[in-house]
Amino acid sequence: MDPTEIEQRIVQAMPDARVTVLTDDQVHFTARIVSPSFEGKSRIQRHRQVHAAFGTELGREIHALSLDLKTPAEAEV
């Protein structure tokens, strides 16, 4: 899976999100996601929300995905 596919998958699951995905090797990815849907959610709840967009592909086609998850207010700081 490439960064564009990962971005599209996240946006499909979270249409209100601003998503940026970077990789140096097409195996390890870093995603920065800013979404109002993260309001009031713990870090674990936010991660689960994003992981749900991938199901079993996470850990198979996507070897490693580092997440930076912010609400719009947190992203402004």
All heavy atoms as a GROMACS GRO file, in nm:
protein
  607
    1MET      N    1   0.085  -0.117   0.000
    1MET     CA    2   0.000   0.000   0.000
    1MET      C    3   0.090   0.124   0.000
    1MET      O    4   0.193   0.126   0.066
    1MET     CB    5  -0.089  -0.004   0.125
    1MET     CG    6  -0.206   0.088   0.117
    1MET     SD    7  -0.327   0.068   0.250
    1MET     CE    8  -0.411  -0.081   0.202
    2ASP      N    9   0.051   0.226  -0.075
    2ASP     CA   10   0.133   0.348  -0.079
    2ASP      C   11   0.065   0.459   0.004
    2ASP      O   12  -0.050   0.444   0.045
    2ASP     CB   13   0.161   0.390  -0.223
    2ASP     CG   14   0.038   0.438  -0.297
    2ASP    OD1   15  -0.050   0.501  -0.237
    2ASP    OD2   16   0.030   0.414  -0.419
    3PRO      N   17   0.137   0.568   0.028
    3PRO     CA   18   0.082   0.675   0.112
    3PRO      C   19  -0.052   0.730   0.064
    3PRO      O   20  -0.140   0.761   0.145
    3PRO     CB   21   0.190   0.783   0.109
    3PRO     CG   22   0.315   0.712   0.076
    3PRO     CD   23   0.275   0.597  -0.012
    4THR      N   24  -0.069   0.741  -0.067
    4THR     CA   25  -0.194   0.794  -0.121
    4THR      C   26  -0.311   0.702  -0.087
    4THR      O   27  -0.419   0.748  -0.049
    4THR     CB   28  -0.184   0.813  -0.274
    4THR    OG1   29  -0.074   0.901  -0.300
    4THR    CG2   30  -0.311   0.871  -0.331
    5GLU      N   31  -0.291   0.571  -0.099
    5GLU     CA   32  -0.395   0.475  -0.065
    5GLU      C   33  -0.431   0.483   0.084
    5GLU      O   34  -0.548   0.475   0.120
    5GLU     CB   35  -0.351   0.333  -0.097
    5GLU     CG   36  -0.342   0.303  -0.245
    5GLU     CD   37  -0.290   0.162  -0.268
    5GLU    OE1   38  -0.167   0.146  -0.273
    5GLU    OE2   39  -0.375   0.071  -0.280
    6ILE      N   40  -0.330   0.498   0.168
    6ILE     CA   41  -0.354   0.509   0.312
    6ILE      C   42  -0.434   0.636   0.341
    6ILE      O   43  -0.532   0.632   0.416
    6ILE     CB   44  -0.220   0.507   0.389
    6ILE    CG1   45  -0.155   0.369   0.374
    6ILE    CG2   46  -0.242   0.541   0.536
    6ILE    CD1   47  -0.016   0.360   0.427
    7GLU      N   48  -0.394   0.749   0.282
    7GLU     CA   49  -0.467   0.874   0.300
    7GLU      C   50  -0.612   0.858   0.257
    7GLU      O   51  -0.704   0.899   0.329
    7GLU     CB   52  -0.404   0.986   0.218
    7GLU     CG   53  -0.276   1.039   0.275
    7GLU     CD   54  -0.215   1.150   0.191
    7GLU    OE1   55  -0.287   1.215   0.112
    7GLU    OE2   56  -0.093   1.173   0.206
    8GLN      N   57  -0.634   0.798   0.141
    8GLN     CA   58  -0.771   0.780   0.090
    8GLN      C   59  -0.854   0.692   0.183
    8GLN      O   60  -0.971   0.721   0.208
    8GLN     CB   61  -0.768   0.719  -0.050
    8GLN     CG   62  -0.717   0.814  -0.155
    8GLN     CD   63  -0.696   0.748  -0.291
    8GLN    OE1   64  -0.701   0.627  -0.304
    8GLN    NE2   65  -0.670   0.830  -0.391
    9ARG      N   66  -0.795   0.587   0.235
    9ARG     CA   67  -0.866   0.497   0.326
    9ARG      C   68  -0.908   0.571   0.453
    9ARG      O   69  -1.020   0.554   0.500
    9ARG     CB   70  -0.775   0.380   0.358
    9ARG     CG   71  -0.842   0.265   0.427
    9ARG     CD   72  -0.949   0.200   0.341
    9ARG     NE   73  -0.905   0.099   0.251
    9ARG     CZ   74  -0.847  -0.016   0.281
    9ARG    NH1   75  -0.815  -0.044   0.403
    9ARG    NH2   76  -0.820  -0.103   0.188
   10ILE      N   77  -0.819   0.653   0.506
   10ILE     CA   78  -0.852   0.728   0.627
   10ILE      C   79  -0.960   0.830   0.599
   10ILE      O   80  -1.056   0.844   0.676
   10ILE     CB   81  -0.725   0.796   0.686
   10ILE    CG1   82  -0.627   0.688   0.734
   10ILE    CG2   83  -0.762   0.890   0.800
   10ILE    CD1   84  -0.489   0.739   0.766
   11VAL      N   85  -0.950   0.902   0.487
   11VAL     CA   86  -1.051   1.003   0.452
   11VAL      C   87  -1.187   0.938   0.427
   11VAL      O   88  -1.290   0.995   0.462
   11VAL     CB   89  -1.004   1.089   0.332
   11VAL    CG1   90  -1.116   1.177   0.281
   11VAL    CG2   91  -0.884   1.173   0.372
   12GLN      N   92  -1.189   0.818   0.370
   12GLN     CA   93  -1.316   0.746   0.352
   12GLN      C   94  -1.382   0.719   0.486
   12GLN      O   95  -1.503   0.733   0.500
   12GLN     CB   96  -1.294   0.613   0.281
   12GLN     CG   97  -1.290   0.622   0.131
   12GLN     CD   98  -1.276   0.484   0.070
   12GLN    OE1   99  -1.204   0.399   0.120
   12GLN    NE2  100  -1.346   0.463  -0.040
   13ALA      N  101  -1.302   0.677   0.583
   13ALA     CA  102  -1.355   0.645   0.716
   13ALA      C  103  -1.383   0.770   0.799
   13ALA      O  104  -1.469   0.768   0.886
   13ALA     CB  105  -1.256   0.554   0.790
   14MET      N  106  -1.309   0.878   0.770
   14MET     CA  107  -1.319   1.001   0.847
   14MET      C  108  -1.321   1.119   0.751
   14MET      O  109  -1.221   1.188   0.733
   14MET     CB  110  -1.199   1.013   0.942
   14MET     CG  111  -1.184   0.896   1.036
   14MET     SD  112  -1.029   0.903   1.128
   14MET     CE  113  -1.050   1.055   1.217
   15PRO      N  114  -1.436   1.146   0.686
   15PRO     CA  115  -1.443   1.250   0.582
   15PRO      C  116  -1.406   1.391   0.630
   15PRO      O  117  -1.367   1.474   0.549
   15PRO     CB  118  -1.588   1.245   0.536
   15PRO     CG  119  -1.641   1.116   0.583
   15PRO     CD  120  -1.561   1.076   0.702
   16ASP      N  121  -1.416   1.416   0.759
   16ASP     CA  122  -1.385   1.549   0.812
   16ASP      C  123  -1.236   1.568   0.841
   16ASP      O  124  -1.195   1.674   0.885
   16ASP     CB  125  -1.466   1.575   0.938
   16ASP     CG  126  -1.430   1.481   1.052
   16ASP    OD1  127  -1.356   1.383   1.030
   16ASP    OD2  128  -1.476   1.505   1.165
   17ALA      N  129  -1.154   1.467   0.818
   17ALA     CA  130  -1.013   1.470   0.857
   17ALA      C  131  -0.924   1.534   0.753
   17ALA      O  132  -0.947   1.522   0.633
   17ALA     CB  133  -0.964   1.328   0.885
   18ARG      N  134  -0.819   1.601   0.801
   18ARG     CA  135  -0.707   1.645   0.717
   18ARG      C  136  -0.597   1.542   0.741
   18ARG      O  137  -0.556   1.521   0.855
   18ARG     CB  138  -0.659   1.784   0.757
   18ARG     CG  139  -0.759   1.894   0.725
   18ARG     CD  140  -0.703   2.027   0.765
   18ARG     NE  141  -0.649   2.019   0.902
   18ARG     CZ  142  -0.633   2.121   0.983
   18ARG    NH1  143  -0.659   2.242   0.944
   18ARG    NH2  144  -0.587   2.104   1.105
   19VAL      N  145  -0.551   1.480   0.635
   19VAL     CA  146  -0.459   1.366   0.649
   19VAL      C  147  -0.334   1.389   0.566
   19VAL      O  148  -0.341   1.428   0.450
   19VAL     CB  149  -0.528   1.236   0.601
   19VAL    CG1  150  -0.436   1.117   0.619
   19VAL    CG2  151  -0.660   1.214   0.673
   20THR      N  152  -0.219   1.360   0.627
   20THR     CA  153  -0.091   1.360   0.558
   20THR      C  154  -0.020   1.231   0.595
   20THR      O  155  -0.009   1.199   0.713
   20THR     CB  156  -0.004   1.479   0.602
   20THR    OG1  157  -0.076   1.600   0.581
   20THR    CG2  158   0.126   1.484   0.524
   21VAL      N  159   0.025   1.156   0.494
   21VAL     CA  160   0.097   1.032   0.519
   21VAL      C  161   0.233   1.039   0.450
   21VAL      O  162   0.242   1.073   0.332
   21VAL     CB  163   0.019   0.909   0.467
   21VAL    CG1  164   0.098   0.781   0.489
   21VAL    CG2  165  -0.118   0.900   0.535
   22LEU      N  166   0.337   1.007   0.525
   22LEU     CA  167   0.474   1.009   0.473
   22LEU      C  168   0.538   0.872   0.491
   22LEU      O  169   0.503   0.798   0.583
   22LEU     CB  170   0.556   1.113   0.548
   22LEU     CG  171   0.503   1.256   0.548
   22LEU    CD1  172   0.584   1.342   0.642
   22LEU    CD2  173   0.503   1.312   0.409
   23THR      N  174   0.633   0.839   0.402
   23THR     CA  175   0.711   0.717   0.415
   23THR      C  176   0.845   0.737   0.344
   23THR      O  177   0.854   0.810   0.246
   23THR     CB  178   0.637   0.595   0.355
   23THR    OG1  179   0.717   0.478   0.378
   23THR    CG2  180   0.612   0.611   0.207
   24ASP      N  181   0.945   0.669   0.395
   24ASP     CA  182   1.075   0.669   0.330
   24ASP      C  183   1.100   0.539   0.254
   24ASP      O  184   1.181   0.534   0.163
   24ASP     CB  185   1.188   0.688   0.432
   24ASP     CG  186   1.190   0.828   0.490
   24ASP    OD1  187   1.151   0.922   0.419
   24ASP    OD2  188   1.230   0.842   0.607
   25ASP      N  189   1.026   0.433   0.293
   25ASP     CA  190   1.057   0.301   0.238
   25ASP      C  191   0.935   0.219   0.192
   25ASP      O  192   0.949   0.102   0.159
   25ASP     CB  193   1.135   0.221   0.342
   25ASP     CG  194   1.058   0.203   0.472
   25ASP    OD1  195   0.937   0.237   0.478
   25ASP    OD2  196   1.120   0.153   0.570
   26GLN      N  197   0.816   0.278   0.190
   26GLN     CA  198   0.692   0.210   0.150
   26GLN      C  199   0.656   0.094   0.243
   26GLN      O  200   0.572   0.010   0.209
   26GLN     CB  201   0.699   0.159   0.005
   26GLN     CG  202   0.720   0.268  -0.098
   26GLN     CD  203   0.604   0.366  -0.105
   26GLN    OE1  204   0.489   0.333  -0.087
   26GLN    NE2  205   0.637   0.492  -0.131
   27VAL      N  206   0.717   0.089   0.360
   27VAL     CA  207   0.686  -0.014   0.460
   27VAL      C  208   0.648   0.049   0.592
   27VAL      O  209   0.554   0.006   0.658
   27VAL     CB  210   0.807  -0.109   0.480
   27VAL    CG1  211   0.780  -0.210   0.589
   27VAL    CG2  212   0.842  -0.180   0.350
   28HIS      N  213   0.721   0.153   0.630
   28HIS     CA  214   0.696   0.225   0.754
   28HIS      C  215   0.634   0.360   0.719
   28HIS      O  216   0.692   0.436   0.641
   28HIS     CB  217   0.827   0.246   0.831
   28HIS     CG  218   0.895   0.118   0.866
   28HIS    ND1  219   0.984   0.057   0.780
   28HIS    CD2  220   0.884   0.038   0.974
   28HIS    CE1  221   1.027  -0.054   0.835
   28HIS    NE2  222   0.968  -0.069   0.953
   29PHE      N  223   0.517   0.388   0.777
   29PHE     CA  224   0.442   0.509   0.743
   29PHE      C  225   0.418   0.593   0.868
   29PHE      O  226   0.404   0.541   0.978
   29PHE     CB  227   0.306   0.472   0.682
   29PHE     CG  228   0.317   0.392   0.556
   29PHE    CD1  229   0.321   0.253   0.561
   29PHE    CD2  230   0.325   0.454   0.433
   29PHE    CE1  231   0.332   0.178   0.445
   29PHE    CE2  232   0.336   0.380   0.317
   29PHE     CZ  233   0.340   0.242   0.322
   30THR      N  234   0.411   0.723   0.848
   30THR     CA  235   0.373   0.817   0.952
   30THR      C  236   0.254   0.896   0.901
   30THR      O  237   0.260   0.954   0.793
   30THR     CB  238   0.489   0.913   0.986
   30THR    OG1  239   0.600   0.836   1.030
   30THR    CG2  240   0.448   1.011   1.094
   31ALA      N  241   0.146   0.896   0.979
   31ALA     CA  242   0.025   0.969   0.940
   31ALA      C  243  -0.005   1.078   1.043
   31ALA      O  244  -0.006   1.051   1.163
   31ALA     CB  245  -0.093   0.874   0.930
   32ARG      N  246  -0.027   1.197   0.994
   32ARG     CA  247  -0.074   1.307   1.078
   32ARG      C  248  -0.219   1.329   1.039
   32ARG      O  249  -0.250   1.356   0.922
   32ARG     CB  250   0.006   1.434   1.058
   32ARG     CG  251  -0.046   1.551   1.140
   32ARG     CD  252   0.048   1.670   1.133
   32ARG     NE  253  -0.008   1.789   1.193
   32ARG     CZ  254  -0.011   1.817   1.322
   32ARG    NH1  255   0.040   1.731   1.408
   32ARG    NH2  256  -0.063   1.929   1.367
   33ILE      N  257  -0.307   1.317   1.138
   33ILE     CA  258  -0.450   1.328   1.113
   33ILE      C  259  -0.508   1.431   1.209
   33ILE      O  260  -0.490   1.421   1.331
   33ILE     CB  261  -0.520   1.192   1.133
   33ILE    CG1  262  -0.454   1.086   1.044
   33ILE    CG2  263  -0.669   1.204   1.105
   33ILE    CD1  264  -0.495   0.944   1.077
   34VAL      N  265  -0.574   1.530   1.152
   34VAL     CA  266  -0.641   1.634   1.231
   34VAL      C  267  -0.789   1.620   1.203
   34VAL      O  268  -0.833   1.628   1.088
   34VAL     CB  269  -0.590   1.775   1.192
   34VAL    CG1  270  -0.664   1.881   1.272
   34VAL    CG2  271  -0.439   1.785   1.213
   35SER      N  272  -0.867   1.597   1.309
   35SER     CA  273  -1.010   1.573   1.291
   35SER      C  274  -1.090   1.619   1.412
   35SER      O  275  -1.052   1.590   1.526
   35SER     CB  276  -1.036   1.424   1.268
   35SER     OG  277  -1.174   1.399   1.264
   36PRO      N  278  -1.203   1.687   1.388
   36PRO     CA  279  -1.289   1.724   1.499
   36PRO      C  280  -1.352   1.601   1.566
   36PRO      O  281  -1.395   1.608   1.680
   36PRO     CB  282  -1.396   1.813   1.436
   36PRO     CG  283  -1.384   1.798   1.289
   36PRO     CD  284  -1.248   1.742   1.261
   37SER      N  285  -1.351   1.488   1.498
   37SER     CA  286  -1.409   1.366   1.557
   37SER      C  287  -1.325   1.313   1.673
   37SER      O  288  -1.371   1.227   1.748
   37SER     CB  289  -1.428   1.258   1.451
   37SER     OG  290  -1.305   1.208   1.406
   38PHE      N  291  -1.204   1.365   1.691
   38PHE     CA  292  -1.119   1.324   1.803
   38PHE      C  293  -1.156   1.398   1.933
   38PHE      O  294  -1.107   1.361   2.040
   38PHE     CB  295  -0.972   1.348   1.772
   38PHE     CG  296  -0.916   1.261   1.663
   38PHE    CD1  297  -0.819   1.311   1.578
   38PHE    CD2  298  -0.958   1.131   1.645
   38PHE    CE1  299  -0.764   1.232   1.477
   38PHE    CE2  300  -0.906   1.051   1.545
   38PHE     CZ  301  -0.808   1.101   1.461
   39GLU      N  302  -1.240   1.501   1.925
   39GLU     CA  303  -1.279   1.578   2.043
   39GLU      C  304  -1.333   1.485   2.152
   39GLU      O  305  -1.419   1.402   2.126
   39GLU     CB  306  -1.387   1.680   2.009
   39GLU     CG  307  -1.341   1.797   1.926
   39GLU     CD  308  -1.254   1.897   2.003
   39GLU    OE1  309  -1.254   1.898   2.128
   39GLU    OE2  310  -1.184   1.974   1.935
   40GLY      N  311  -1.280   1.500   2.272
   40GLY     CA  312  -1.329   1.424   2.387
   40GLY      C  313  -1.287   1.279   2.391
   40GLY      O  314  -1.329   1.204   2.479
   41LYS      N  315  -1.202   1.235   2.297
   41LYS     CA  316  -1.159   1.096   2.293
   41LYS      C  317  -1.017   1.083   2.348
   41LYS      O  318  -0.934   1.171   2.327
   41LYS     CB  319  -1.164   1.041   2.151
   41LYS     CG  320  -1.305   1.028   2.098
   41LYS     CD  321  -1.307   0.962   1.964
   41LYS     CE  322  -1.452   0.948   1.917
   41LYS     NZ  323  -1.459   0.901   1.780
   42SER      N  324  -0.992   0.971   2.413
   42SER     CA  325  -0.857   0.943   2.462
   42SER      C  326  -0.766   0.906   2.346
   42SER      O  327  -0.813   0.880   2.234
   42SER     CB  328  -0.861   0.826   2.562
   42SER     OG  329  -0.889   0.705   2.494
   43ARG      N  330  -0.638   0.900   2.373
   43ARG     CA  331  -0.542   0.862   2.269
   43ARG      C  332  -0.573   0.723   2.216
   43ARG      O  333  -0.568   0.698   2.095
   43ARG     CB  334  -0.400   0.870   2.324
   43ARG     CG  335  -0.295   0.844   2.220
   43ARG     CD  336  -0.156   0.878   2.265
   43ARG     NE  337  -0.129   0.836   2.400
   43ARG     CZ  338  -0.011   0.794   2.444
   43ARG    NH1  339   0.091   0.793   2.363
   43ARG    NH2  340   0.005   0.758   2.568
   44ILE      N  341  -0.607   0.631   2.303
   44ILE     CA  342  -0.639   0.494   2.262
   44ILE      C  343  -0.764   0.492   2.174
   44ILE      O  344  -0.768   0.423   2.072
   44ILE     CB  345  -0.656   0.402   2.384
   44ILE    CG1  346  -0.520   0.382   2.451
   44ILE    CG2  347  -0.718   0.268   2.345
   44ILE    CD1  348  -0.526   0.310   2.583
   45GLN      N  349  -0.867   0.567   2.212
   45GLN     CA  350  -0.989   0.574   2.132
   45GLN      C  351  -0.961   0.632   1.993
   45GLN      O  352  -1.016   0.585   1.894
   45GLN     CB  353  -1.096   0.658   2.202
   45GLN     CG  354  -1.152   0.592   2.325
   45GLN     CD  355  -1.239   0.686   2.406
   45GLN    OE1  356  -1.206   0.804   2.423
   45GLN    NE2  357  -1.351   0.636   2.455
   46ARG      N  358  -0.875   0.731   1.986
   46ARG     CA  359  -0.838   0.790   1.857
   46ARG      C  360  -0.766   0.688   1.770
   46ARG      O  361  -0.795   0.674   1.651
   46ARG     CB  362  -0.748   0.913   1.878
   46ARG     CG  363  -0.819   1.028   1.946
   46ARG     CD  364  -0.723   1.141   1.976
   46ARG     NE  365  -0.787   1.246   2.054
   46ARG     CZ  366  -0.737   1.367   2.070
   46ARG    NH1  367  -0.621   1.401   2.012
   46ARG    NH2  368  -0.801   1.456   2.142
   47HIS      N  369  -0.671   0.616   1.828
   47HIS     CA  370  -0.598   0.514   1.753
   47HIS      C  371  -0.692   0.406   1.702
   47HIS      O  372  -0.682   0.363   1.587
   47HIS     CB  373  -0.487   0.453   1.839
   47HIS     CG  374  -0.363   0.535   1.843
   47HIS    ND1  375  -0.250   0.501   1.774
   47HIS    CD2  376  -0.335   0.650   1.907
   47HIS    CE1  377  -0.156   0.593   1.796
   47HIS    NE2  378  -0.206   0.684   1.876
   48ARG      N  379  -0.783   0.362   1.787
   48ARG     CA  380  -0.879   0.258   1.745
   48ARG      C  381  -0.966   0.307   1.630
   48ARG      O  382  -0.998   0.230   1.539
   48ARG     CB  383  -0.966   0.217   1.863
   48ARG     CG  384  -0.891   0.131   1.963
   48ARG     CD  385  -0.979   0.090   2.077
   48ARG     NE  386  -0.904   0.006   2.169
   48ARG     CZ  387  -0.932  -0.007   2.297
   48ARG    NH1  388  -1.036   0.055   2.350
   48ARG    NH2  389  -0.858  -0.084   2.374
   49GLN      N  390  -1.004   0.433   1.634
   49GLN     CA  391  -1.085   0.490   1.527
   49GLN      C  392  -1.011   0.483   1.393
   49GLN      O  393  -1.069   0.446   1.291
   49GLN     CB  394  -1.121   0.635   1.562
   49GLN     CG  395  -1.211   0.703   1.463
   49GLN     CD  396  -1.248   0.844   1.506
   49GLN    OE1  397  -1.225   0.886   1.619
   49GLN    NE2  398  -1.306   0.919   1.416
   50VAL      N  399  -0.884   0.516   1.394
   50VAL     CA  400  -0.805   0.511   1.271
   50VAL      C  401  -0.778   0.366   1.230
   50VAL      O  402  -0.793   0.330   1.112
   50VAL     CB  403  -0.672   0.588   1.286
   50VAL    CG1  404  -0.584   0.571   1.164
   50VAL    CG2  405  -0.700   0.736   1.312
   51HIS      N  406  -0.744   0.281   1.324
   51HIS     CA  407  -0.716   0.141   1.293
   51HIS      C  408  -0.837   0.073   1.230
   51HIS      O  409  -0.820  -0.015   1.144
   51HIS     CB  410  -0.674   0.066   1.419
   51HIS     CG  411  -0.538   0.101   1.467
   51HIS    ND1  412  -0.481   0.043   1.577
   51HIS    CD2  413  -0.446   0.190   1.422
   51HIS    CE1  414  -0.361   0.093   1.598
   51HIS    NE2  415  -0.338   0.183   1.505
   52ALA      N  416  -0.956   0.113   1.269
   52ALA     CA  417  -1.078   0.053   1.214
   52ALA      C  418  -1.088   0.074   1.062
   52ALA      O  419  -1.153  -0.005   0.993
   52ALA     CB  420  -1.201   0.111   1.283
   53ALA      N  421  -1.024   0.176   1.011
   53ALA     CA  422  -1.026   0.202   0.867
   53ALA      C  423  -0.948   0.096   0.788
   53ALA      O  424  -0.967   0.083   0.668
   53ALA     CB  425  -0.969   0.341   0.837
   54PHE      N  426  -0.863   0.020   0.856
   54PHE     CA  427  -0.776  -0.076   0.788
   54PHE      C  428  -0.806  -0.221   0.818
   54PHE      O  429  -0.770  -0.308   0.738
   54PHE     CB  430  -0.629  -0.047   0.823
   54PHE     CG  431  -0.586   0.087   0.777
   54PHE    CD1  432  -0.578   0.193   0.866
   54PHE    CD2  433  -0.555   0.110   0.644
   54PHE    CE1  434  -0.541   0.319   0.823
   54PHE    CE2  435  -0.518   0.235   0.600
   54PHE     CZ  436  -0.511   0.340   0.691
   55GLY      N  437  -0.867  -0.250   0.929
   55GLY     CA  438  -0.896  -0.389   0.963
   55GLY      C  439  -0.770  -0.472   0.968
   55GLY      O  440  -0.668  -0.431   1.023
   56THR      N  441  -0.773  -0.588   0.905
   56THR     CA  442  -0.661  -0.682   0.912
   56THR      C  443  -0.541  -0.641   0.827
   56THR      O  444  -0.434  -0.700   0.837
   56THR     CB  445  -0.706  -0.823   0.869
   56THR    OG1  446  -0.755  -0.817   0.736
   56THR    CG2  447  -0.811  -0.878   0.962
   57GLU      N  448  -0.558  -0.540   0.742
   57GLU     CA  449  -0.445  -0.495   0.658
   57GLU      C  450  -0.334  -0.432   0.742
   57GLU      O  451  -0.218  -0.436   0.703
   57GLU     CB  452  -0.493  -0.395   0.553
   57GLU     CG  453  -0.582  -0.459   0.451
   57GLU     CD  454  -0.649  -0.356   0.363
   57GLU    OE1  455  -0.694  -0.254   0.417
   57GLU    OE2  456  -0.654  -0.379   0.241
   58LEU      N  457  -0.371  -0.377   0.856
   58LEU     CA  458  -0.271  -0.319   0.944
   58LEU      C  459  -0.190  -0.434   1.005
   58LEU      O  460  -0.244  -0.522   1.069
   58LEU     CB  461  -0.338  -0.236   1.054
   58LEU     CG  462  -0.252  -0.139   1.130
   58LEU    CD1  463  -0.186  -0.040   1.036
   58LEU    CD2  464  -0.334  -0.064   1.232
   59GLY      N  465  -0.062  -0.434   0.979
   59GLY     CA  466   0.023  -0.542   1.024
   59GLY      C  467   0.055  -0.641   0.913
   59GLY      O  468   0.146  -0.722   0.926
   60ARG      N  469  -0.020  -0.634   0.806
   60ARG     CA  470   0.008  -0.721   0.690
   60ARG      C  471   0.060  -0.634   0.576
   60ARG      O  472   0.179  -0.627   0.552
   60ARG     CB  473  -0.117  -0.796   0.649
   60ARG     CG  474  -0.158  -0.898   0.752
   60ARG     CD  475  -0.274  -0.980   0.707
   60ARG     NE  476  -0.310  -1.071   0.815
   60ARG     CZ  477  -0.419  -1.140   0.816
   60ARG    NH1  478  -0.504  -1.133   0.717
   60ARG    NH2  479  -0.444  -1.220   0.917
   61GLU      N  480  -0.030  -0.567   0.503
   61GLU     CA  481   0.014  -0.481   0.392
   61GLU      C  482   0.081  -0.352   0.444
   61GLU      O  483   0.165  -0.296   0.378
   61GLU     CB  484  -0.104  -0.444   0.303
   61GLU     CG  485  -0.145  -0.556   0.210
   61GLU     CD  486  -0.292  -0.586   0.220
   61GLU    OE1  487  -0.371  -0.489   0.219
   61GLU    OE2  488  -0.328  -0.703   0.230
   62ILE      N  489   0.039  -0.310   0.561
   62ILE     CA  490   0.101  -0.193   0.625
   62ILE      C  491   0.180  -0.247   0.744
   62ILE      O  492   0.122  -0.287   0.844
   62ILE     CB  493  -0.005  -0.092   0.674
   62ILE    CG1  494  -0.091  -0.047   0.557
   62ILE    CG2  495   0.062   0.027   0.741
   62ILE    CD1  496  -0.212   0.033   0.600
   63HIS      N  497   0.310  -0.250   0.731
   63HIS     CA  498   0.393  -0.310   0.835
   63HIS      C  499   0.393  -0.224   0.962
   63HIS      O  500   0.380  -0.275   1.072
   63HIS     CB  501   0.536  -0.330   0.785
   63HIS     CG  502   0.629  -0.383   0.888
   63HIS    ND1  503   0.620  -0.511   0.935
   63HIS    CD2  504   0.730  -0.324   0.955
   63HIS    CE1  505   0.713  -0.529   1.028
   63HIS    NE2  506   0.781  -0.418   1.041
   64ALA      N  507   0.409  -0.093   0.947
   64ALA     CA  508   0.414  -0.004   1.063
   64ALA      C  509   0.349   0.129   1.028
   64ALA      O  510   0.377   0.186   0.922
   64ALA     CB  511   0.559   0.018   1.105
   65LEU      N  512   0.262   0.175   1.116
   65LEU     CA  513   0.194   0.302   1.095
   65LEU      C  514   0.200   0.382   1.224
   65LEU      O  515   0.136   0.348   1.324
   65LEU     CB  516   0.048   0.279   1.054
   65LEU     CG  517  -0.038   0.402   1.031
   65LEU    CD1  518   0.017   0.486   0.916
   65LEU    CD2  519  -0.182   0.360   1.002
   66SER      N  520   0.280   0.486   1.224
   66SER     CA  521   0.291   0.577   1.337
   66SER      C  522   0.186   0.686   1.320
   66SER      O  523   0.170   0.740   1.210
   66SER     CB  524   0.432   0.638   1.339
   66SER     OG  525   0.441   0.734   1.440
   67LEU      N  526   0.115   0.717   1.428
   67LEU     CA  527   0.004   0.812   1.419
   67LEU      C  528   0.026   0.935   1.506
   67LEU      O  529   0.063   0.923   1.623
   67LEU     CB  530  -0.127   0.744   1.460
   67LEU     CG  531  -0.170   0.624   1.377
   67LEU    CD1  532  -0.290   0.556   1.440
   67LEU    CD2  533  -0.200   0.666   1.235
   68ASP      N  534   0.001   1.050   1.448
   68ASP     CA  535  -0.003   1.178   1.520
   68ASP      C  536  -0.146   1.228   1.504
   68ASP      O  537  -0.184   1.272   1.395
   68ASP     CB  538   0.098   1.276   1.459
   68ASP     CG  539   0.097   1.412   1.526
   68ASP    OD1  540   0.049   1.422   1.641
   68ASP    OD2  541   0.143   1.508   1.461
   69LEU      N  542  -0.226   1.217   1.609
   69LEU     CA  543  -0.370   1.242   1.602
   69LEU      C  544  -0.407   1.364   1.685
   69LEU      O  545  -0.383   1.366   1.805
   69LEU     CB  546  -0.446   1.119   1.651
   69LEU     CG  547  -0.402   0.986   1.587
   69LEU    CD1  548  -0.474   0.870   1.652
   69LEU    CD2  549  -0.428   0.988   1.438
   70LYS      N  550  -0.465   1.464   1.621
   70LYS     CA  551  -0.497   1.590   1.688
   70LYS      C  552  -0.638   1.636   1.653
   70LYS      O  553  -0.688   1.609   1.544
   70LYS     CB  554  -0.401   1.700   1.642
   70LYS     CG  555  -0.255   1.669   1.656
   70LYS     CD  556  -0.208   1.691   1.795
   70LYS     CE  557  -0.056   1.676   1.798
   70LYS     NZ  558  -0.008   1.643   1.928
   71THR      N  559  -0.696   1.711   1.745
   71THR     CA  560  -0.817   1.786   1.712
   71THR      C  561  -0.770   1.914   1.644
   71THR      O  562  -0.653   1.950   1.652
   71THR     CB  563  -0.896   1.823   1.839
   71THR    OG1  564  -0.816   1.913   1.918
   71THR    CG2  565  -0.934   1.699   1.922
   72PRO      N  566  -0.861   1.986   1.576
   72PRO     CA  567  -0.818   2.112   1.515
   72PRO      C  568  -0.757   2.209   1.616
   72PRO      O  569  -0.657   2.274   1.586
   72PRO     CB  570  -0.946   2.166   1.454
   72PRO     CG  571  -1.025   2.043   1.421
   72PRO     CD  572  -0.996   1.950   1.536
   73ALA      N  573  -0.813   2.218   1.735
   73ALA     CA  574  -0.758   2.308   1.838
   73ALA      C  575  -0.618   2.265   1.880
   73ALA      O  576  -0.529   2.349   1.900
   73ALA     CB  577  -0.851   2.314   1.959
   74GLU      N  578  -0.596   2.135   1.896
   74GLU     CA  579  -0.464   2.085   1.935
   74GLU      C  580  -0.361   2.109   1.825
   74GLU      O  581  -0.244   2.134   1.854
   74GLU     CB  582  -0.472   1.935   1.966
   74GLU     CG  583  -0.552   1.902   2.090
   74GLU     CD  584  -0.584   1.755   2.102
   74GLU    OE1  585  -0.574   1.679   2.003
   74GLU    OE2  586  -0.620   1.715   2.214
   75ALA      N  587  -0.404   2.104   1.701
   75ALA     CA  588  -0.313   2.122   1.588
   75ALA      C  589  -0.265   2.265   1.577
   75ALA      O  590  -0.157   2.291   1.522
   75ALA     CB  591  -0.381   2.078   1.458
   76GLU      N  592  -0.341   2.360   1.629
   76GLU     CA  593  -0.304   2.502   1.621
   76GLU      C  594  -0.196   2.539   1.718
   76GLU      O  595  -0.128   2.639   1.700
   76GLU     CB  596  -0.427   2.589   1.646
   76GLU     CG  597  -0.527   2.584   1.534
   76GLU     CD  598  -0.648   2.670   1.562
   76GLU    OE1  599  -0.648   2.746   1.662
   76GLU    OE2  600  -0.745   2.661   1.485
   77VAL      N  601  -0.177   2.460   1.822
   77VAL     CA  602  -0.080   2.492   1.928
   77VAL      C  603   0.060   2.470   1.883
   77VAL      O  604   0.100   2.393   1.809
   77VAL     CB  605  -0.110   2.407   2.056
   77VAL    CG1  606  -0.005   2.434   2.161
   77VAL    CG2  607  -0.247   2.439   2.107
   0.00000   0.00000   0.00000
